Amino acid sequence: MLAAAVEQALQGGLGRPAGRPVPEETVGGSLFLLGFFLIGLALQPLDRTIPPARFAIPRQRSPDDSPWPMFRVGLAVTALTMSVSVSIGLLIPSVARGGIRRERLIPYVMGANISTFVDTLFAALMLRNLDAAGGVLTEILSVGLISLGILALGYASYCRLLAAVFEGGLRHPLLLGFFLTAFLGVPLLLLALG
């Protein structure tokens, strides 16, 4: 409703003083920025209710700290829901309430990142597009081998690295801003160049 009102204002009311309608790209870009702003505004109350994040890796690891069970859960839940967004969204409330420790997110997300390709593979196979299916299988194998290598050979070091990056981002907002800018800017730059 708000988007329709903004679009109407941009196409009708604001374009008339200049004597010509507002270009379609300007309308689309304005609606995108408005949507981005409104999502940020809507997430503010949620951000205030969730306790401050702390990502601490315990110094002493107990035998039940194996990453493999959460890795398998991440694989299974994402394969069943066919959406990494739903899979992660199901986990966030448990972590926020303290039911699951934050460091358990790492193997869960690694598993979810592998099985998120299941729907794409299924679609490629249904369309009998063997080239696309081969590409998706290559992605699954690549992500899977890297994740399995980290979990088997360097899980503790990987957790410490992620904890340091996370805590550094919380302590230095400029570093976090740089990361977010690169996170959004690099794909946009690649799209513009392609």
SULWOPE-V408460 format. One record per pair of residues at least 12 apart in sequence whose C-alpha atoms are under 7 Angstrom apart, sorted by the first residue. I is the first residue (numbers start at 0). J is the second residue. Records with the same first field share a line. If there is no record, write none. Layout:
# SULWOPE-V408460
I = J ; J
This chain:
# SULWOPE-V408460
2 = 30
6 = 26
9 = 21 ; 26
49 = 95
54 = 101 ; 102 ; 162
55 = 162
56 = 102 ; 158 ; 159
66 = 106
69 = 103 ; 106 ; 107
70 = 106 ; 107 ; 109 ; 110
71 = 110
72 = 107
73 = 107 ; 108 ; 110 ; 111
74 = 110 ; 111 ; 113 ; 114
77 = 111 ; 114 ; 115
78 = 114 ; 115 ; 117
81 = 115 ; 117 ; 118
82 = 115
83 = 111 ; 115
109 = 146
113 = 139 ; 142 ; 143
116 = 135 ; 139
120 = 132 ; 135
